[in-house]
Amino acid sequence: MKKIKLFFLRYSGQTRLMWYFTKEEWLLAESTRAFAQEQLAPQIEHLDETESFNTQAFQALGELGLLGITVPEDDGGAGLGAVAATLVMEELAAVDASTTLSYLAHSILCANQIGANANPEQKKKFLPDLISGKKIGGMGMSEPGAGSDALGMITRADRRLDGTYLINGSKTWITNGPNGDLFYCYAKTGPGRKDVSTFVIEKSMPGFSTGKKFKKMGMRASPTGELWFSDVVVPESHRIGTEGSSIKAMMKNLDIERITISGISLGIARSCIETATRYARERKQFGVPIGSFQQIQERLTEASAWYEACRALTYQAAKTWDLGLMTGKEASMMAAKAKLQSAQMATQVALDAIQILGGYGYTREFPVERQMRDAKLIEIGAGTNEVLRLIIARQMLGDVADELMPS
């Protein structure tokens, strides 16, 4: 772990170990948890209320070496895998899911993609500022008319005689859109659904602009907005890979995104369970702690068991990814299963925590109200629950499932 600085503070907790966690991964989880308590916890309530971004904490993540967690060491990153990245997501999200979502968009959807797919010259140009936190990154894929159907995008990049590209169109629901500096964007470069190419777009490019910041139900400290392209001239040196060849890399990145974003669901759920358990011990009604009531016990035990099951599934998917044991559709199915179950679990666990806390849970006196709002987003972003079920069904049923599914 040459590129990551371990950040130990006054913390006496211990991360539960999966049997295959390495010592480095265990230390990384402990260090990240301490960082979250020190750097994120004091700010999150204010940031959620004002819908502001934690710039200071994001820069600190760069100083720790976490912003390029999956980027190879030769390219300036930490050279770690999906297990390590998911651990970081879980520990950060247990305190502040919003900043964690922005961290995911930067580290997994932008820096990881450049580290995995760019040529050496492009890596030298773009990665140092992303890894240090000097620049904030994001990804442009979803469009107003193409969300779940990503290949239905209409943003175009037309090659000109001088070798440059002229890009027109728009992207929406872009995490870090309003405050980002550099975006890993997809655009059509041919007539077919799969004629997709990738370009690195810098905010200083003439004709490129960002739309308004969306007001959202949850994840309020993670800015979301639109990207607009109006005759944006992009040099060939900003195209990642060969023209029209981006589909495979795009789908592969969706898999690691779904695995690591499951870590956010795990962090939210774990925090809700801890809050509800403490409350059930301390809160008395009818002269006894409410934790003695069977209905409260049922909610807590079901929440804990579901969390542990999703945790095992998620880290199995991450470890499988790191070992390269599954590729293609099998890898997509495993990632889809992890995200589908973890996202549903976190939303329900947060709702149950609110119910256990009663009126206090419904107010902002406790974090579970915010965490429920944050959890719901993960049932929508990075593939809706419905799309994930289609992916799983396609792998299970083959051609039968494909009959009505777009390719």
Buried (B, 14 or more C-beta within 10 A) or exposed (E): BEBBEBBEEEBEEEBEEBEEBEEBBBBBBBBBBBBBBBBBEEBBBEBBEEBBBBEEBBBBBBEBBBBBBBBBEEBBBBBBBBBBBBBBBBBBBBBBBBBBBBBBBBBBBBBBBBBBBBEEEBBEBBBBBBBBBEBBBBBBBBBEEBBEEBBEBEBBBEBEEEEBBBBBBBBBBBBBBBBBBBBBBBBBBBEEBBBBBBBBBBBEBEBBBBBEBBEBEBBBBBBBBBBBBEEBBBEEEBBBBEBBBBBEBBBBBBBBBBBBBBBBBBBBBBBBBEBBBEBBEEBEEEEEBBBEBEEBEEBBEEBBEBBBEBBEBBBBBBBBBBEEEBEEEEBBBBBBBBBBBBBBBBBBBBBBBBBBBEEBBBEEEBBBBBBBBBBBBBBBBBBBBEBBBBBBBBBEEEEEBEEEEEE
